[in-house]
Amino acid sequence: MTEAKSDIHLYTDQTANGIKISMLLEELGVPYKVTAIDISKNTQKEPWFLEINPNGRIPALTDTFTDGSPIRLFESGSIMQYLVDRYDTEHKVSYPRGTREYWEVNNWLFWQMGGLGPMQGQANHFARYAPEKIQYAIDRYQNETRRLYRVMETQLSKSTSGYLVGDKCTVADLACWGWVAGSNWAGVSLDDFPHLNAWLDRVLARPGVERGRHVPKKHTALENRHKTEEEMDKEAGKTRAWVQQSMAADAKK
Ligand SMILES: N[C@@H](CCC(=O)N[C@@H](CS)C(=O)NCC(=O)O)C(=O)O
């Protein structure tokens, strides 16, 4: 039984970074409230939100801390570590501190935060949202994303559980899943990665992941597997204008 009392409030949108947290909360079976943030309306830049995340990005989370006062969490990696530390006392998706597996999970968590997320995010930007097609930038970030998928593929090919670390699904898998599920949007094919494909389905088959991936609204990234480049480019047009406006506003700060 989870002993800590939860007062968790998650502020999120339907993105690869956002669903990490709802999937984790569902896997842990911890109750939480959700406020849907529509990032295309820049709610994440409003003063009340910046009090929770001064960086103006989702996901963000608040809770009542062990001392009885509110605590804020931002950066998905930090949020995941907090939730595991406080609420995964049974080590459902983590390993106890001081074990080798604990540190190996940490390796992959930081690898996702510093590598997979930022590189694939830039692949998305240059392949889908940039006002002009700069081939060098598209190649650079798509190749880097593909290289990182190869790193995961190699790790998974050696795994007896089919998960990234040890004998179970951990926060390392949950952190990476939404990004790999969004491979088509980044313009990177998973065809050459059989272990990664199998892992994608294995994680997807988990009931907690299935519930969590649809927070705060339906997860549709996997449907891109059946779309053409032209269809995805057309869809990206809706977001492109917002990305350009946000960049122009940020440049003035
Ligand atoms: N490193 C951050 C990245 C967060 C992030 O980039 N969030 C995006 C959605 S996935 C966002 O809020 N974008 C809104 C904006 O750029 O204004 C994390 O892991 O939490």
The ligand as a MOL file (V3000), in Angstrom:
LIG
                    3D

  0  0  0     0  0            999 V3000
M  V30 BEGIN CTAB
M  V30 COUNTS 20 19 0 0 0
M  V30 BEGIN ATOM
M  V30 1 N 12.5460 19.5870 -20.5550 0
M  V30 2 C 11.1360 19.8410 -20.3650 0
M  V30 3 C 10.4940 20.0860 -21.7020 0
M  V30 4 C 9.0610 20.5790 -21.5760 0
M  V30 5 C 8.5170 21.0480 -22.8920 0
M  V30 6 O 9.2720 21.4050 -23.8280 0
M  V30 7 N 7.1810 21.0810 -22.9680 0
M  V30 8 C 6.5280 21.5240 -24.1870 0
M  V30 9 C 5.4700 20.4940 -24.6040 0
M  V30 10 S 6.1950 18.9030 -24.8600 0
M  V30 11 C 5.8150 22.8290 -23.9370 0
M  V30 12 O 5.2780 23.0610 -22.8790 0
M  V30 13 N 5.8190 23.7150 -24.9300 0
M  V30 14 C 5.1250 24.9690 -24.8330 0
M  V30 15 C 5.9460 26.1260 -25.2730 0
M  V30 16 O 7.0080 25.9270 -25.8900 0
M  V30 17 O 5.5280 27.2520 -25.0170 0
M  V30 18 C 10.4890 18.6500 -19.6500 0
M  V30 19 O 10.9940 17.5340 -19.8080 0
M  V30 20 O 9.5110 18.8520 -18.9030 0
M  V30 END ATOM
M  V30 BEGIN BOND
M  V30 1 1 1 2
M  V30 2 1 2 3
M  V30 3 1 2 18
M  V30 4 1 3 4
M  V30 5 1 4 5
M  V30 6 2 5 6
M  V30 7 1 5 7
M  V30 8 1 7 8
M  V30 9 1 8 9
M  V30 10 1 8 11
M  V30 11 1 9 10
M  V30 12 2 11 12
M  V30 13 1 11 13
M  V30 14 1 13 14
M  V30 15 1 14 15
M  V30 16 2 15 16
M  V30 17 1 15 17
M  V30 18 2 18 19
M  V30 19 1 18 20
M  V30 END BOND
M  V30 END CTAB
M  END
